[in-house]
Amino acid sequence: MTDLTALHVNWTGPFRAGLRRAREGGGRRVYGFPPEEVLSCVHSALAWREHHGPIELVTDELGAAWCREQGLAGLYERIDTGLDALDGMDLDPVVWFTGAKYLAVRDRPAPFVLLDTDLYLRRPLAGLDRGGAQRKGFWFAHWESVDNAVYPPPEELPNRAGADLSRWLFDTPATNMAIAAFLDEDHRAGFAQAALGFALGNGGPAPGEPVARPAFAEQRLAPAVARTLGVPLHPVAEGFWLVEEERWDGPAPVADFHHIWNLKAALRRHPELHGPYLRQLLAELLWRFPDTAGLLARIPALAGLRPLLAPTLAALEQHGPLTDPSWPFGERRTRRGNREDTRV
């Protein structure tokens, strides 16, 4: 256990921008996470608290209202609605769908960890233990390849606000920030200033990959600022994600964490996999945290999964999780508060 606070960051600005467009076209939408991300959000908060410490939600008024309506507020030590400030900034929510992270980093002194709601830990993050020798620098999920459509050279990106990028040292791959531990105050402040400086006033349509600008501001500027300041860089996972080939060079990080992001495109291409995947997420969550069954039964967004709760618990009690041996489910917390080693 550590004393590191994690932040779930949920900005509804991109949804509200899309809602305005839908209304103009006569459509209607209601805000909310899809079921798989509700499950991962619950799992993410519980696993972080078990392994490392407190977790808070940084959101806006709509996000906070949805969280309370779904009965999820109890997952967090605190709900901060400071992201409403983004409505008064020149930040295009369609382009900068991850832009709320920059504000969250700006407004919070180090140390803390950004943790995506679609990622949950399967074991503690080595090096972040209390007093650990390596508890310094910048920790991130894993490296990603650059010089491709997602991460083109910095000079090829739109820079309409004229941000000065020449001061930063771009000599590393990209750092996936689904996990991002800011342990150095100078790095935190420098990254927030650089990311907001590049994003503000730099919206609107542009040629190239739509995610290139936010991917750069988040996952190239963070290591570039760190390298310039001499701050050590630490990937959580060994594997290196080859963006252009969409595969791992080295071991996939299944023992460290599960990240839904890598599967979203596959689920869109193969909708028949959505149901089995939801059942897998549910089984893993209930195996590790069986006491969450009551919470899950009360979440409106998971109404379709309620009939599966009792059968899933019964099956887990009888034979444990049925999964490939290469996909460890970690250790189980029983209702009695004990734990059983179930690594396969």
Disulfide bonds with the S-S distance in Angstrom:
none
